[in-house]
């Protein structure tokens, strides 16, 4: 493992009031510099294996730092599984891939009690959910009971088997995938369940140049690249304390609230998109946008959030929290089009 500078174990969680003294912001910046020393090393190691998915890798780091789960949407073969498996190895933690199918039961995920005839008692057999990184592949192919079991574990960070509750690992991240095509035999996630995902990341094809790099790298049938452990989960957990202290100006806070509120009452901001919105983003979007922006500032080595952090995170935080109307569907308008209008219209502080 690389020699990473120690991260302060005790950091104040109080956010400075705006305007923050210059000394306070400088102190936060110094803490971020020390606590984020592993970020560049980790990204470099991930890019040795994953080509052309920088946005995905950055969002995975945001999820780790925020403790928020991520919904990945993309066609097969775009390195979703490889990215999560590589990340797990690079941070020295365990990884489990769960392939969701229509015949699954909740016990297949959380575990069950098995009768032991030798001592006439039941023994608990824990399921694959008891891992730090979970790839829930094609979550929309499992019935609602299975989806609910997974989402309950995500929310409560514990599961109950029989009469006993078990805590999940402190570093616990679920990355659920769904295929945007082949919707036959699927059980789409309801809006209330979608809202529990911090981010929804849409994965696109690599560029022409990136595709050539992939082709050049895969020379043999067994062309796996060895991934080196860079950090331990403790580095992530202690870095979260620093993320909580990153400075957020009152004007940035107002900007976050305005972006989210514009999805519910667009007329208040002179936006003529109300007919296209069935329901806007929930208050969970406001909270997640703040947290995601702080994580992005940390990843980029800053002790304060700037408007560009908010604009970069807003689509991933809100695209799955806006329910579009039938009129929008008829005109081919999606939630990302609506978000684009909002980001163009709301004044940047």
Secondary structure, DSSP 8 states (H G I E B T S, - for coil): --------S--------SS--HHHHHHHHHHHHHHTTTHHHHHHHHHHH--S-HHHHHHHHHHHHHT--EEEE--TTSSHHHHHHHHHHHTT--EEEEE--TT--THHHHEEEEEETTTTEEEEEE-TTSSSEEEEETGGGS-HHHHHHHHHHHHHSEEEETTEEEE--SS-EEEEEE-SS--TT-----HHHHTT-SEEEE-----HHHHHHHHHH--SSS----------HHHHHHHHHHHTTSB--HHHHHHHHHHHHTTT-GGGGT---GGGEEE---HHHHHHHHHHHHHHHHHTT-SB--HHHHHHHHHHHHTTT-EE-HHHHHTT--HHHHHHHHHHHS---
